[in-house]
Amino acid sequence: MVRCHVEGLPDLADEVVDVLVNALGDADNDVRLMAGQSLPKMSKVAVPVLIKSLQNGKAELKPMAIKILGDIGAEAAPAEMDAVS
């Protein structure tokens, strides 16, 4: 359900993903957990932002970004290639 709404609203989806990626570094464990569970459901929009966080983000976000990209799996590969080329 989230995926359908997100794909229909790409501008809003980008903002939501930015908020969720930043929430990965929140002091509240529940906030981090919910963000980590939500991002894989938004894979098409989340992958480029997650990769950007690996390249330029805060060190504390990187382990979670790697885990989420792994959770997304093969679907992340084309976006990863675009991000590094």
C-alpha positions in Angstrom: 0.0 0.0 0.0 2.8 2.4 0.9 4.7 1.6 -2.3 1.6 2.5 -4.5 1.1 5.8 -2.8 4.8 6.6 -2.8 5.2 5.9 -6.6 2.3 8.2 -7.3 3.8 11.1 -5.3 7.5 11.1 -6.1 8.2 14.6 -4.7 6.6 13.8 -1.4 8.3 10.3 -1.4 11.7 12.0 -1.6 11.0 14.1 1.4 9.6 11.2 3.4 12.7 9.1 2.6 15.0 11.9 3.7 13.2 12.1 7.0 13.3 8.3 7.4 17.0 8.2 6.6 17.7 10.9 9.2 15.5 9.0 11.7 18.0 6.1 11.5 20.2 8.2 13.7 17.5 9.2 16.2 18.3 8.7 19.9 15.0 6.8 20.3 15.4 3.1 19.4 11.8 2.8 18.5 12.1 5.7 16.0 15.2 4.0 14.4 13.4 0.7 14.3 10.3 2.1 12.5 12.5 4.0 10.0 14.5 0.9 9.3 11.3 -1.1 8.7 9.7 1.5 6.5 12.6 2.2 4.1 12.7 -1.2 2.4 9.0 -0.7 1.5 10.0 2.4 -0.4 12.9 0.8 -2.2 12.8 2.6 -5.6 13.0 6.0 -3.9 15.0 4.9 -0.8 18.0 3.3 -2.6 19.6 6.5 -4.0 19.1 8.3 -0.7 20.6 5.4 1.2 23.6 5.3 -1.1 24.1 9.0 -0.8 24.1 8.6 3.0 26.8 6.0 2.6 28.9 8.4 0.5 28.3 11.6 2.4 26.2 10.9 5.5 26.9 10.6 9.2 29.0 7.7 10.3 26.3 6.4 12.6 23.8 6.1 9.7 26.1 3.9 7.6 25.6 0.5 9.3 21.8 0.8 9.1 21.9 2.1 5.5 24.0 -1.0 4.5 21.6 -3.3 6.3 18.5 -1.7 4.6 20.2 -1.9 1.2 20.8 -5.6 1.9 17.1 -6.0 2.9 16.0 -4.4 -0.3 18.3 -6.9 -2.1 18.6 -7.2 -5.9 16.1 -4.4 -6.5 18.8 -2.0 -5.1 21.5 -3.1 -7.6 20.4 -0.9 -10.7 20.1 2.2 -8.5 23.5 1.4 -6.9 25.1 1.3 -10.3 23.6 4.6 -11.3 24.7 6.2 -8.0 28.3 5.3 -8.4 28.7 6.0 -12.1 
